[in-house]
Amino acid sequence: ITPKMCTAIQTSIEKCKKDPRYDETLKIEANEKLQPILGKINIVKAMAEGKDDYSVDFIKDVEKYVRNNYRITKKQMAGLNKVYKRLTEDLFEGDKDE
C-alpha cells in the first residue's frame, strides 16, 4: 500500500464515522431532523394517491432515498414542490367553469 492509498483509506474511515448510516447515535439525531421532511413527503404522497396521480412512484422513490441516506437533495425538493403545486392548482380547476 502506497502512502497515498493509506491516506485515502484513513480519510474514508473517518467519513464513515460521521455518517448516520454507520453510527447509531448519529442515526437517532438524523431521524429526528428528518421527521418534518418525511411528514411533508407523506402529505404530498397522500394528495397524489387521492387523485390517482402519476407522480406517486416518484414520491415513493424520494421517500425511500430519504429514509436510506438520511438526506434529501435540492432537485428532489424542487420536484416535490412542483408536484405539490400541480396537485393544489388542480383543486381550483372545477371552480373556473362556474
N, CA, C and O atoms as CSV, one atom per row, in Angstrom:
chain,resi,resn,atom,element,x,y,z
A,1,ILE,N,N,0.851,-1.174,0.000
A,1,ILE,CA,C,0.000,0.000,0.000
A,1,ILE,C,C,0.896,1.236,0.000
A,1,ILE,O,O,1.812,1.372,0.811
A,2,THR,N,N,0.598,2.117,-0.928
A,2,THR,CA,C,1.367,3.360,-1.008
A,2,THR,C,C,0.865,4.336,0.055
A,2,THR,O,O,-0.235,4.169,0.582
A,3,PRO,N,N,1.657,5.342,0.368
A,3,PRO,CA,C,1.215,6.332,1.359
A,3,PRO,C,C,-0.074,7.056,0.949
A,3,PRO,O,O,-0.915,7.369,1.792
A,4,LYS,N,N,-0.214,7.315,-0.343
A,4,LYS,CA,C,-1.428,7.989,-0.818
A,4,LYS,C,C,-2.663,7.104,-0.620
A,4,LYS,O,O,-3.731,7.591,-0.248
A,5,MET,N,N,-2.506,5.804,-0.872
A,5,MET,CA,C,-3.605,4.865,-0.667
A,5,MET,C,C,-3.959,4.765,0.817
A,5,MET,O,O,-5.134,4.691,1.179
A,6,CYS,N,N,-2.952,4.763,1.656
A,6,CYS,CA,C,-3.163,4.687,3.100
A,6,CYS,C,C,-3.934,5.912,3.598
A,6,CYS,O,O,-4.841,5.790,4.421
A,7,THR,N,N,-3.571,7.076,3.101
A,7,THR,CA,C,-4.261,8.300,3.478
A,7,THR,C,C,-5.723,8.266,3.015
A,7,THR,O,O,-6.619,8.690,3.744
A,8,ALA,N,N,-5.952,7.770,1.820
A,8,ALA,CA,C,-7.318,7.672,1.291
A,8,ALA,C,C,-8.162,6.728,2.139
A,8,ALA,O,O,-9.331,7.011,2.400
A,9,ILE,N,N,-7.590,5.619,2.568
A,9,ILE,CA,C,-8.309,4.665,3.402
A,9,ILE,C,C,-8.664,5.294,4.751
A,9,ILE,O,O,-9.788,5.155,5.233
A,10,GLN,N,N,-7.704,5.979,5.349
A,10,GLN,CA,C,-7.949,6.628,6.640
A,10,GLN,C,C,-9.026,7.712,6.529
A,10,GLN,O,O,-9.873,7.856,7.412
A,11,THR,N,N,-8.978,8.462,5.441
A,11,THR,CA,C,-9.982,9.508,5.219
A,11,THR,C,C,-11.368,8.890,5.075
A,11,THR,O,O,-12.345,9.418,5.606
A,12,SER,N,N,-11.454,7.777,4.360
A,12,SER,CA,C,-12.744,7.102,4.170
A,12,SER,C,C,-13.285,6.581,5.493
A,12,SER,O,O,-14.485,6.669,5.750
A,13,ILE,N,N,-12.422,6.048,6.321
A,13,ILE,CA,C,-12.847,5.547,7.625
A,13,ILE,C,C,-13.381,6.688,8.487
A,13,ILE,O,O,-14.391,6.529,9.173
A,14,GLU,N,N,-12.710,7.829,8.453
A,14,GLU,CA,C,-13.167,8.988,9.229
A,14,GLU,C,C,-14.530,9.490,8.730
A,14,GLU,O,O,-15.377,9.890,9.528
A,15,LYS,N,N,-14.734,9.466,7.407
A,15,LYS,CA,C,-16.029,9.869,6.854
A,15,LYS,C,C,-17.135,8.934,7.327
A,15,LYS,O,O,-18.233,9.382,7.656
A,16,CYS,N,N,-16.849,7.645,7.361
A,16,CYS,CA,C,-17.851,6.670,7.785
A,16,CYS,C,C,-18.222,6.850,9.251
A,16,CYS,O,O,-19.356,6.575,9.643
A,17,LYS,N,N,-17.286,7.304,10.052
A,17,LYS,CA,C,-17.578,7.534,11.469
A,17,LYS,C,C,-18.572,8.672,11.654
A,17,LYS,O,O,-19.275,8.722,12.663
A,18,LYS,N,N,-18.637,9.588,10.686
A,18,LYS,CA,C,-19.528,10.739,10.758
A,18,LYS,C,C,-20.821,10.534,9.974
A,18,LYS,O,O,-21.628,11.458,9.870
A,19,ASP,N,N,-21.031,9.345,9.424
A,19,ASP,CA,C,-22.198,9.053,8.599
A,19,ASP,C,C,-23.274,8.367,9.441
A,19,ASP,O,O,-22.979,7.389,10.129
A,20,PRO,N,N,-24.511,8.856,9.401
A,20,PRO,CA,C,-25.582,8.253,10.211
A,20,PRO,C,C,-25.891,6.804,9.840
A,20,PRO,O,O,-26.455,6.068,10.649
A,21,ARG,N,N,-25.531,6.393,8.642
A,21,ARG,CA,C,-25.806,5.005,8.255
A,21,ARG,C,C,-24.955,4.016,9.032
A,21,ARG,O,O,-25.306,2.840,9.130
A,22,TYR,N,N,-23.836,4.479,9.587
A,22,TYR,CA,C,-22.910,3.576,10.265
A,22,TYR,C,C,-22.764,3.865,11.757
A,22,TYR,O,O,-22.095,3.102,12.454
A,23,ASP,N,N,-23.356,4.924,12.263
A,23,ASP,CA,C,-23.233,5.294,13.669
A,23,ASP,C,C,-24.632,5.433,14.264
A,23,ASP,O,O,-25.429,6.253,13.808
A,24,GLU,N,N,-24.920,4.633,15.275
A,24,GLU,CA,C,-26.267,4.598,15.854
A,24,GLU,C,C,-26.683,5.925,16.489
A,24,GLU,O,O,-27.838,6.329,16.357
A,25,THR,N,N,-25.761,6.614,17.176
A,25,THR,CA,C,-26.139,7.882,17.810
A,25,THR,C,C,-26.452,8.941,16.760
A,25,THR,O,O,-27.389,9.723,16.920
A,26,LEU,N,N,-25.671,8.965,15.690
A,26,LEU,CA,C,-25.943,9.913,14.609
A,26,LEU,C,C,-27.232,9.549,13.876
A,26,LEU,O,O,-27.935,10.426,13.374
A,27,LYS,N,N,-27.540,8.255,13.816
A,27,LYS,CA,C,-28.758,7.802,13.148
A,27,LYS,C,C,-29.993,8.325,13.880
A,27,LYS,O,O,-30.964,8.736,13.245
A,28,ILE,N,N,-29.956,8.311,15.207
A,28,ILE,CA,C,-31.078,8.807,16.002
A,28,ILE,C,C,-31.273,10.303,15.763
A,28,ILE,O,O,-32.398,10.764,15.571
A,29,GLU,N,N,-30.178,11.056,15.775
A,29,GLU,CA,C,-30.254,12.501,15.530
A,29,GLU,C,C,-30.776,12.798,14.133
A,29,GLU,O,O,-31.600,13.694,13.946
A,30,ALA,N,N,-30.289,12.036,13.144
A,30,ALA,CA,C,-30.708,12.262,11.764
A,30,ALA,C,C,-32.197,11.952,11.595
A,30,ALA,O,O,-32.896,12.658,10.868
A,31,ASN,N,N,-32.682,10.905,12.260
A,31,ASN,CA,C,-34.114,10.573,12.176
A,31,ASN,C,C,-34.975,11.691,12.742
A,31,ASN,O,O,-36.038,11.993,12.201
A,32,GLU,N,N,-34.518,12.308,13.832
A,32,GLU,CA,C,-35.273,13.422,14.412
A,32,GLU,C,C,-35.319,14.610,13.463
A,32,GLU,O,O,-36.351,15.271,13.347
A,33,LYS,N,N,-34.214,14.886,12.786
A,33,LYS,CA,C,-34.171,16.004,11.846
A,33,LYS,C,C,-35.021,15.731,10.606
A,33,LYS,O,O,-35.547,16.661,9.995
A,34,LEU,N,N,-35.154,14.459,10.234
A,34,LEU,CA,C,-35.880,14.111,9.019
A,34,LEU,C,C,-37.392,14.021,9.205
A,34,LEU,O,O,-38.124,13.994,8.215
A,35,GLN,N,N,-37.874,13.976,10.424
A,35,GLN,CA,C,-39.308,13.812,10.645
A,35,GLN,C,C,-40.160,14.889,9.970
A,35,GLN,O,O,-41.182,14.554,9.372
A,36,PRO,N,N,-39.773,16.186,10.044
A,36,PRO,CA,C,-40.589,17.188,9.334
A,36,PRO,C,C,-40.593,16.980,7.814
A,36,PRO,O,O,-41.618,17.173,7.160
A,37,ILE,N,N,-39.465,16.594,7.267
A,37,ILE,CA,C,-39.374,16.369,5.819
A,37,ILE,C,C,-40.235,15.177,5.430
A,37,ILE,O,O,-40.977,15.238,4.450
A,38,LEU,N,N,-40.141,14.095,6.192
A,38,LEU,CA,C,-40.939,12.914,5.885
A,38,LEU,C,C,-42.434,13.202,6.040
A,38,LEU,O,O,-43.251,12.648,5.305
A,39,GLY,N,N,-42.787,14.054,6.976
A,39,GLY,CA,C,-44.185,14.441,7.132
A,39,GLY,C,C,-44.702,15.160,5.898
A,39,GLY,O,O,-45.816,14.901,5.443
A,40,LYS,N,N,-43.891,16.065,5.357
A,40,LYS,CA,C,-44.300,16.790,4.148
A,40,LYS,C,C,-44.382,15.853,2.952
A,40,LYS,O,O,-45.277,15.979,2.117
A,41,ILE,N,N,-43.445,14.915,2.873
A,41,ILE,CA,C,-43.476,13.932,1.776
A,41,ILE,C,C,-44.758,13.110,1.875
A,41,ILE,O,O,-45.397,12.836,0.859
A,42,ASN,N,N,-45.136,12.716,3.082
A,42,ASN,CA,C,-46.355,11.921,3.259
A,42,ASN,C,C,-47.604,12.709,2.880
A,42,ASN,O,O,-48.558,12.135,2.354
A,43,ILE,N,N,-47.613,14.008,3.138
A,43,ILE,CA,C,-48.755,14.842,2.753
A,43,ILE,C,C,-48.897,14.873,1.231
A,43,ILE,O,O,-49.991,14.693,0.697
A,44,VAL,N,N,-47.779,15.103,0.541
A,44,VAL,CA,C,-47.811,15.158,-0.922
A,44,VAL,C,C,-48.196,13.790,-1.486
A,44,VAL,O,O,-48.949,13.703,-2.456
A,45,LYS,N,N,-47.672,12.715,-0.869
A,45,LYS,CA,C,-47.992,11.365,-1.344
A,45,LYS,C,C,-49.477,11.077,-1.163
A,45,LYS,O,O,-50.101,10.482,-2.042
A,46,ALA,N,N,-50.053,11.492,-0.033
A,46,ALA,CA,C,-51.478,11.261,0.203
A,46,ALA,C,C,-52.323,12.022,-0.815
A,46,ALA,O,O,-53.320,11.502,-1.316
A,47,MET,N,N,-51.919,13.256,-1.118
A,47,MET,CA,C,-52.649,14.039,-2.120
A,47,MET,C,C,-52.579,13.367,-3.489
A,47,MET,O,O,-53.581,13.276,-4.199
A,48,ALA,N,N,-51.380,12.896,-3.850
A,48,ALA,CA,C,-51.196,12.264,-5.158
A,48,ALA,C,C,-51.973,10.959,-5.253
A,48,ALA,O,O,-52.574,10.660,-6.285
A,49,GLU,N,N,-51.961,10.178,-4.168
A,49,GLU,CA,C,-52.705,8.921,-4.182
A,49,GLU,C,C,-54.210,9.185,-4.229
A,49,GLU,O,O,-54.953,8.441,-4.868
A,50,GLY,N,N,-54.653,10.235,-3.558
A,50,GLY,CA,C,-56.072,10.581,-3.569
A,50,GLY,C,C,-56.567,10.963,-4.946
A,50,GLY,O,O,-57.716,10.695,-5.296
A,51,LYS,N,N,-55.703,11.588,-5.726
A,51,LYS,CA,C,-56.088,11.999,-7.077
A,51,LYS,C,C,-55.647,10.984,-8.123
A,51,LYS,O,O,-55.837,11.201,-9.320
A,52,ASP,N,N,-55.058,9.874,-7.676
A,52,ASP,CA,C,-54.549,8.832,-8.571
A,52,ASP,C,C,-53.593,9.433,-9.604
A,52,ASP,O,O,-53.711,9.187,-10.804
A,53,ASP,N,N,-52.644,10.225,-9.103
A,53,ASP,CA,C,-51.705,10.956,-9.942
A,53,ASP,C,C,-50.547,10.050,-10.366
A,53,ASP,O,O,-50.235,9.073,-9.685
A,54,TYR,N,N,-49.925,10.377,-11.478
A,54,TYR,CA,C,-48.812,9.575,-11.988
A,54,TYR,C,C,-47.514,9.788,-11.210
A,54,TYR,O,O,-46.557,9.042,-11.417
A,55,SER,N,N,-47.454,10.765,-10.336
A,55,SER,CA,C,-46.221,11.074,-9.618
A,55,SER,C,C,-46.049,10.270,-8.331
A,55,SER,O,O,-45.091,10.504,-7.594
A,56,VAL,N,N,-46.938,9.341,-8.044
A,56,VAL,CA,C,-46.870,8.573,-6.800
A,56,VAL,C,C,-45.563,7.775,-6.731
A,56,VAL,O,O,-44.929,7.709,-5.677
A,57,ASP,N,N,-45.165,7.176,-7.843
A,57,ASP,CA,C,-43.921,6.395,-7.851
A,57,ASP,C,C,-42.710,7.272,-7.562
A,57,ASP,O,O,-41.805,6.870,-6.831
A,58,PHE,N,N,-42.697,8.468,-8.137
A,58,PHE,CA,C,-41.598,9.409,-7.874
A,58,PHE,C,C,-41.540,9.759,-6.389
A,58,PHE,O,O,-40.464,9.780,-5.792
A,59,ILE,N,N,-42.684,10.030,-5.807
A,59,ILE,CA,C,-42.725,10.408,-4.388
A,59,ILE,C,C,-42.242,9.250,-3.520
A,59,ILE,O,O,-41.503,9.459,-2.557
A,60,LYS,N,N,-42.657,8.038,-3.855
A,60,LYS,CA,C,-42.207,6.866,-3.095
A,60,LYS,C,C,-40.700,6.676,-3.217
A,60,LYS,O,O,-40.042,6.315,-2.241
A,61,ASP,N,N,-40.146,6.915,-4.406
A,61,ASP,CA,C,-38.705,6.800,-4.597
A,61,ASP,C,C,-37.949,7.840,-3.769
A,61,ASP,O,O,-36.913,7.536,-3.177
A,62,VAL,N,N,-38.471,9.066,-3.730
A,62,VAL,CA,C,-37.835,10.118,-2.926
A,62,VAL,C,C,-37.885,9.737,-1.450
A,62,VAL,O,O,-36.899,9.897,-0.730
A,63,GLU,N,N,-39.022,9.237,-1.003
A,63,GLU,CA,C,-39.151,8.839,0.407
A,63,GLU,C,C,-38.173,7.719,0.752
A,63,GLU,O,O,-37.551,7.735,1.814
A,64,LYS,N,N,-38.043,6.757,-0.145
A,64,LYS,CA,C,-37.103,5.650,0.075
A,64,LYS,C,C,-35.667,6.169,0.150
A,64,LYS,O,O,-34.892,5.737,1.003
A,65,TYR,N,N,-35.316,7.094,-0.742
A,65,TYR,CA,C,-33.975,7.680,-0.743
A,65,TYR,C,C,-33.702,8.417,0.563
A,65,TYR,O,O,-32.625,8.281,1.142
A,66,VAL,N,N,-34.670,9.192,1.023
A,66,VAL,CA,C,-34.500,9.968,2.254
A,66,VAL,C,C,-34.324,9.028,3.446
A,66,VAL,O,O,-33.474,9.263,4.305
A,67,ARG,N,N,-35.119,7.977,3.498
A,67,ARG,CA,C,-35.009,7.029,4.615
A,67,ARG,C,C,-33.679,6.280,4.598
A,67,ARG,O,O,-33.128,5.983,5.658
A,68,ASN,N,N,-33.161,5.973,3.422
A,68,ASN,CA,C,-31.903,5.216,3.331
A,68,ASN,C,C,-30.668,6.085,3.523
A,68,ASN,O,O,-29.695,5.640,4.131
A,69,ASN,N,N,-30.687,7.314,3.017
A,69,ASN,CA,C,-29.490,8.160,3.016
A,69,ASN,C,C,-29.536,9.295,4.029
A,69,ASN,O,O,-28.557,10.025,4.183
A,70,TYR,N,N,-30.656,9.453,4.720
A,70,TYR,CA,C,-30.809,10.464,5.775
A,70,TYR,C,C,-30.581,11.884,5.268
A,70,TYR,O,O,-30.062,12.731,5.995
A,71,ARG,N,N,-30.968,12.142,4.025
A,71,ARG,CA,C,-30.886,13.489,3.461
A,71,ARG,C,C,-31.769,13.547,2.225
A,71,ARG,O,O,-32.189,12.523,1.687
A,72,ILE,N,N,-32.041,14.780,1.786
A,72,ILE,CA,C,-32.814,14.990,0.567
A,72,ILE,C,C,-32.046,16.002,-0.282
A,72,ILE,O,O,-31.483,16.963,0.243
A,73,THR,N,N,-32.030,15.781,-1.584
A,73,THR,CA,C,-31.292,16.675,-2.464
A,73,THR,C,C,-32.164,17.863,-2.860
A,73,THR,O,O,-33.386,17.828,-2.712
A,74,LYS,N,N,-31.526,18.901,-3.357
A,74,LYS,CA,C,-32.261,20.091,-3.792
A,74,LYS,C,C,-33.182,19.770,-4.961
A,74,LYS,O,O,-34.299,20.283,-5.030
A,75,LYS,N,N,-32.723,18.928,-5.877
A,75,LYS,CA,C,-33.551,18.575,-7.028
A,75,LYS,C,C,-34.780,17.776,-6.606
A,75,LYS,O,O,-35.858,17.936,-7.178
A,76,GLN,N,N,-34.614,16.918,-5.603
A,76,GLN,CA,C,-35.769,16.174,-5.110
A,76,GLN,C,C,-36.775,17.115,-4.457
A,76,GLN,O,O,-37.982,16.971,-4.653
A,77,MET,N,N,-36.279,18.082,-3.679
A,77,MET,CA,C,-37.185,19.057,-3.057
A,77,MET,C,C,-37.903,19.868,-4.122
A,77,MET,O,O,-39.100,20.129,-4.006
A,78,ALA,N,N,-37.179,20.268,-5.156
A,78,ALA,CA,C,-37.806,21.036,-6.238
A,78,ALA,C,C,-38.868,20.204,-6.941
A,78,ALA,O,O,-39.942,20.711,-7.269
A,79,GLY,N,N,-38.574,18.935,-7.174
A,79,GLY,CA,C,-39.549,18.054,-7.809
A,79,GLY,C,C,-40.793,17.868,-6.964
A,79,GLY,O,O,-41.906,17.880,-7.488
A,80,LEU,N,N,-40.616,17.694,-5.655
A,80,LEU,CA,C,-41.767,17.560,-4.756
A,80,LEU,C,C,-42.592,18.846,-4.731
A,80,LEU,O,O,-43.821,18.797,-4.678
A,81,ASN,N,N,-41.915,19.996,-4.770
A,81,ASN,CA,C,-42.637,21.265,-4.794
A,81,ASN,C,C,-43.469,21.406,-6.065
A,81,ASN,O,O,-44.599,21.891,-6.022
A,82,LYS,N,N,-42.905,20.978,-7.200
A,82,LYS,CA,C,-43.654,21.036,-8.462
A,82,LYS,C,C,-44.890,20.148,-8.400
A,82,LYS,O,O,-45.973,20.544,-8.831
A,83,VAL,N,N,-44.717,18.943,-7.858
A,83,VAL,CA,C,-45.850,18.026,-7.740
A,83,VAL,C,C,-46.906,18.637,-6.836
A,83,VAL,O,O,-48.093,18.604,-7.160
A,84,TYR,N,N,-46.493,19.190,-5.712
A,84,TYR,CA,C,-47.434,19.806,-4.763
A,84,TYR,C,C,-48.192,20.958,-5.413
A,84,TYR,O,O,-49.410,21.066,-5.270
A,85,LYS,N,N,-47.462,21.825,-6.134
A,85,LYS,CA,C,-48.120,22.954,-6.808
A,85,LYS,C,C,-49.130,22.463,-7.830
A,85,LYS,O,O,-50.240,22.989,-7.914
A,86,ARG,N,N,-48.752,21.463,-8.603
A,86,ARG,CA,C,-49.648,20.941,-9.634
A,86,ARG,C,C,-50.898,20.337,-8.998
A,86,ARG,O,O,-52.005,20.519,-9.504
A,87,LEU,N,N,-50.721,19.623,-7.894
A,87,LEU,CA,C,-51.865,18.991,-7.232
A,87,LEU,C,C,-52.776,20.017,-6.567
A,87,LEU,O,O,-53.995,19.848,-6.577
A,88,THR,N,N,-52.212,21.076,-5.989
A,88,THR,CA,C,-53.047,22.078,-5.334
A,88,THR,C,C,-53.725,22.978,-6.350
A,88,THR,O,O,-54.827,23.460,-6.087
A,89,GLU,N,N,-53.114,23.221,-7.495
A,89,GLU,CA,C,-53.763,24.017,-8.538
A,89,GLU,C,C,-54.957,23.275,-9.107
A,89,GLU,O,O,-55.942,23.892,-9.512
A,90,ASP,N,N,-54.871,21.942,-9.139
A,90,ASP,CA,C,-55.984,21.150,-9.650
A,90,ASP,C,C,-57.218,21.270,-8.761
A,90,ASP,O,O,-58.334,21.042,-9.227
A,91,LEU,N,N,-57.037,21.618,-7.508
A,91,LEU,CA,C,-58.178,21.740,-6.595
A,91,LEU,C,C,-59.154,22.818,-7.052
A,91,LEU,O,O,-60.360,22.693,-6.842
A,92,PHE,N,N,-58.643,23.869,-7.672
A,92,PHE,CA,C,-59.487,25.010,-8.027
A,92,PHE,C,C,-59.906,25.002,-9.498
A,92,PHE,O,O,-60.577,25.937,-9.935
A,93,GLU,N,N,-59.543,24.000,-10.262
A,93,GLU,CA,C,-59.917,23.974,-11.671
A,93,GLU,C,C,-61.415,23.820,-11.863
A,93,GLU,O,O,-61.962,24.367,-12.821
A,94,GLY,N,N,-62.093,23.101,-10.993
A,94,GLY,CA,C,-63.544,22.917,-11.111
A,94,GLY,C,C,-64.298,24.215,-10.877
A,94,GLY,O,O,-65.393,24.385,-11.412
A,95,ASP,N,N,-63.751,25.126,-10.101
A,95,ASP,CA,C,-64.417,26.405,-9.799
A,95,ASP,C,C,-64.380,27.365,-10.978
A,95,ASP,O,O,-65.205,28.277,-11.038
A,96,LYS,N,N,-63.468,27.198,-11.905
A,96,LYS,CA,C,-63.328,28.115,-13.035
A,96,LYS,C,C,-64.492,27.973,-14.009
A,96,LYS,O,O,-64.853,28.944,-14.675
A,97,ASP,N,N,-65.079,26.800,-14.105
A,97,ASP,CA,C,-66.164,26.547,-15.056
A,97,ASP,C,C,-67.450,27.243,-14.633
A,97,ASP,O,O,-68.306,27.507,-15.478
A,98,GLU,N,N,-67.605,27.541,-13.371
A,98,GLU,CA,C,-68.861,28.105,-12.868
A,98,GLU,C,C,-69.019,29.571,-13.206
A,98,GLU,O,O,-70.026,30.182,-12.848
